Amino acid sequence: MLISVHGVGSNSAQKCRGDPATSSITGAARDAARSLGVELEIQSVENIDDLESTLTAVVKAGNEGVIVAGSPVFFALQPRMAQWAGAARMPAISPWRELAVAGGLLSYGTSVNAMFRRAAVLVDRILKGENPALPVERPTTFELMINIKIAKALGLTLPPTLLARADEVIE
């Protein structure tokens, strides 16, 4: 069983409205799981204080892995998520490279650095007088990071074709 933990709150004192992308991420994950014959359990974390109890429940339920959805709430928590996954001996994946670098199994997602560089170009254009109603752009740079050290520690053998496609393999 896989579980996707996606955040909708930014701090313990206040519940926040969810990331607008969460429903599309959830729907896509459900469709993919169904097509693969995999059972998917989705857990929502309402605020950061609920994270630890949710992750503990994931382990107790006997889940086999964690997918951290791309909510910005979890960006800064990637090292914490990787530490938890390591202690639970559970593979964890995320859209951000920071999880794989911190000890998660892998990450695949947009390059945050490329998005920031592109945002700077758009801000520059606006500051030079261009109409701020610029068209929406989709990310074009994606990174696959694989932490082979974690894969070995979990007893996983990754296909050579997957390793060959990785932008970076952490050993």
N, C-alpha and C positions, 0 to 999 in steps of 0.2 A: 504494500500500500504506500502511496505517496501522499504527502500533505503539503499544501501551499499555505504559508502563513503570510497574510498581507495586512499591512497596518492601516488604520484609519484614525489614529490619534497621535498627536505629537508630544504630549507630555502627560504626566500622571495627574495633574491638577484639572485637566480639561479634556473632554471628549471633543474631537474635531470631526468635521464632515470628511468623508472618505476621499481618497484619491480617485478622481473621475475615471482613471484608466482601470481601476480594480475590476469593475464588472466585465470589461472586455477581456482582461487577462484571465479572469476566472472562467469565462465562457470558452475561451480558446483552450485553456488547460483541460476543461471537462471534455471538450470535443476530441482533443488529442488522446486523452486517457481512454475514452470510449473506443476510439479506433484501434487502440493497442490492446484492448481488453484488460486494462489496468484500473483498479479501483482507486479513486481519488477522493480524499477527504480534505475539505477546505476549512481552515480555522481562521477566524478574524480576530485580530488583536485590537481591542478598542483603545488601549493606551499602553504606554511603555511598561507600566507596572505589571500588566497582564502577560507580558512576554515570557517571563520565566515559568509561570504556572502553565501556560499553553505549551511550551516546549517540554516540560515535565510530563504533561498529559500525552504528548506525542509518543514519548518513549514508553510510557506505561501501556498505551494502546497497541504496542507492537508494530508501529509503522516502520517502513523500511527505508525511508528517505525523506528529505525536506526540500521543497522548492520555495525559496523566498521570493515572492512576487516583487515587482519593481517599484513599490511605493517609496517615495523619497524619505518617508519616515525611517525606513530601515537602512538608508545609505550609511549613516555614521555608525550603525550597529553591526556592520559586517564582521569586525574582529570578535565581538561578543557572540555572534551567531556561530562563527567558526569554532570558537573555544567550546561552546555548548555542544556542537556536533561532534567534536573530537572526544569530549568526555563521554558522550552517549554512544560513541563508535557508530555514527550514523552519517551516511553521505549527505551532503548539503550542497545545493546549487543555487545560484543567484544570477541576476543580470549584471552584477558589478564585479569587476576584477578584484576588488578589495577582499571579497570573501575567499577566493582561491588563494590570494597572496597570504591571507591571515590563517589559512589552514582548512578551508572548505575544499570539497572535491573539485568543483569546476564552476566557471562562470561563462555565460554567453549573453552578450547584450551590446547595447550601443556604447561607444567610447565616450565617456563623460568628458575627457579632455577635448575630443573633437567637437563635442556639443558646445563647450565653453568657448573654444576658438571661433566657432561659427557664430555664436551669440555676440562675441566681441565685434565681428565684422558687421553684423546687422546694427548694433548700437552705433558703430562708427558711421554707417550710412545715414542713420537717423540724425545723429549729431551734426552731420554735414548738410542737413536740410531736407533729406528725402522724406517722403510721406511715411509716417509710422505704420500705416496700414499695409505692411509688407506681406506677401503671401506666406502661408504656413509652409515650413520645410520639414521634411521627414529626415531622420538620421540616415546617413549613408555608410557610416563606418561602424562595424560590429567586430567584437573581439571574442575569441574563444580561448580561455585560459584553463589549463588542466594542471592540477596538483598531483603529479604522479606519486609523490611521496605519500600522500594521503590515500590514494588508490591502493598502493601496496599495503599500507597499514590496515586497510579495511578488507584486504584479500581480494580486491577486484582486479581483473585483467581487462584492460581497455584495448579495443581493436587498434592495430597499427594505423589503419586508415583514419581513425578519429585523432590519434596523436599527430599524424601528418598534417591534418587540417588545422591544428591548433596554432594560434598566433604566438602563444608562449606555453612552454611546458615547464612547470616548476618541479625541480628535483630535490 
